[in-house]
Amino acid sequence: MLLDLKEIIHESGASVSFSEGVDLSDLLFGTCYPVTEPVIARGTVRNTAGVLVMQGTITTCLHGVCDRCAGEFSREIEIPLDVVLVEELSNEDSEDEWVFPLEADAADMEEIVRTVFVLNMDSKLLCKPDCQGLCCRCGKNLNDGPCSCQKELDPRFAALRQLLEK
């Protein structure tokens, strides 16, 4: 899907608002496809002194299995969208991932949203940022509370423990 920008390309100070839905359900993260709902991109493209700057947000709901606690989750995410659009890339070898070329005076929204979404995803899918994970001994989900396992002391401190017991 292309966002037509021909009316603001040569008019400094002009802007165009956008609100587009993009299907990213084919993105595989680890062992699951967490993007089952449309990814919504909203914002504006502004011509600032001849430079087209796209700013806004990308929002969706992730559905997956947490990499720490193995629990299924659904979590809303919002990613800032801040990219530059150019008529042509000057040097494709040193291309900046936040600069996108226009195609016949239009921005390819699917390419922009997909790139920004993937570059902003964490390397692990988590149910919440502070997920405690599972106890490595008993397997209890530590998000539900502490487990009853006794902590093992470092074997290097065994001699000190013997002194405390006397």
N, C-alpha and C positions, 0 to 999 in steps of 0.2 A: 504494500500500500504506500502510495506516494503522497507527500504533503506538498501542495503547490505553493511555491514561494516567489514566483515571477513578479508579483506586485510589490514586493519589498526589497528585492535584490539590489536595485539601483537607487533606493530612496532611503537615505540616512534618517534614522529615528523611527521608521515605520516598524510595525510589528504585526504578527499573526498569531492568534491563539489556536491551540489544538487540543483535542481529546480523542485519543485513538485506542482501540482495543487490539491487542496482538496475541495470537495463539502460540504459546511456547510449550505446549504439552509434549512435544517430541524431545525436550531437553532431559538427558539422563544424568542424574547426580548420584554417584555411588551405585546402588542397586535399585533405585526407584526413580519414578518420574513425578517430582513433587509439584509441578505446575499444571494442575488440571483445570483451573479457571482462567479466563482471559486476563492478560496483564494489561492494565490500563495506564496509559501515558497521558499526562495532562501538563500543560504549560504554555509558554509563548516562545516564538522565534522573533528576535529583535535585531534589526540592522543597526549596529553601533559603529559609526564611522566606517561603513563599508564592510564590517565583519558581521556575519550572521551568527548569533549566539542563541542556542536553544537551551532554555532553562525550564525546569518543572520537576515533577515527581513521577515515579513508576510505582504502582501499587498492585498487589495481588495477595492471594492467600495460598500459603504452602501447605501441602498435605504430604506427610511422609512418616518415616520411622526414625526416631532419634538415634544418632550415632553413639550416644553415651548411655542412655537408659533403656534403649530398644523399645520404647513406648511409641504408639502411633500418636500423631499430633496434627493439628491444624493451627497455623499461625499467620496472622496478617503481617505483611512486611511493606515498608515504604523505602524506596531508594531515590536519592536525589539524582536528577538528570541535569547535567551541565556539560554541553558539548559545543564544539565550533563546527560550522558548516562552511565548506569552501567550494568554489567552482571547479577547481582542479588541484590535485595534490602536487606540490612542487618537487618533492623527492620521496618516492614511495619506499625507498630503502630505510629511511629514518622516520617512517610514518608514526605519528602520535596516535595512540588508541582512542583518544578523545576528539579526534578531528575526522570528519566524514565528508566525502565528496558529494556534491549535488549531481543528480541525474536529470538533465534537461530542465533545469531550474526547479527541481523538486527534491525533497529529502526522502530517502527510503526509510520509513518509520520502522519497518520490521527489522532491518539490519541494525539500526541505532538502538532500539529497545533491547534486542537480543544481546548485542555486545555489552551495553551498559549493565544489563541484568546479570549476565555471566561474570563480568569483571567485578561485580559487587557482591556476589554470593560468597558466603563463607566456605571454607574447604570441608567443613563438617556440617551436616544438617542437625540442628539441635531443637528440641521442643521449646526451650527457653534459653536465653543467654547464660543463666547461672545454673544450668542442669547439673546435679550432683553425680549422676551416673549410678552404677551398680556397685555393691560391695564386692571386692575381688575374692572374698572367702565364701560368703553365703549366697551372694547373688541378689540380695534385697535392694529394691529401688530406694536409694538414699534421698530422693525427693519426698518420699512419704515419711521420713524420719530416720533417726540413726538405727543401726542394727545392733544386735547384742554380742557381736564378735569381740573377743579380747584382742587388743592390739599386741602384736608380737614385738618384743624388744629387739633392737639391733644386736646381733650376736657379739659385736665388739664391746658391748656394755655388760656382758654376762658377769664379768668379774666384779663390776661395781654393784650389780644387783645382789650378788652374794654378800657383799659387805653390808648392804642395807638390811638384809634379812637377819644378820647377827646382832 
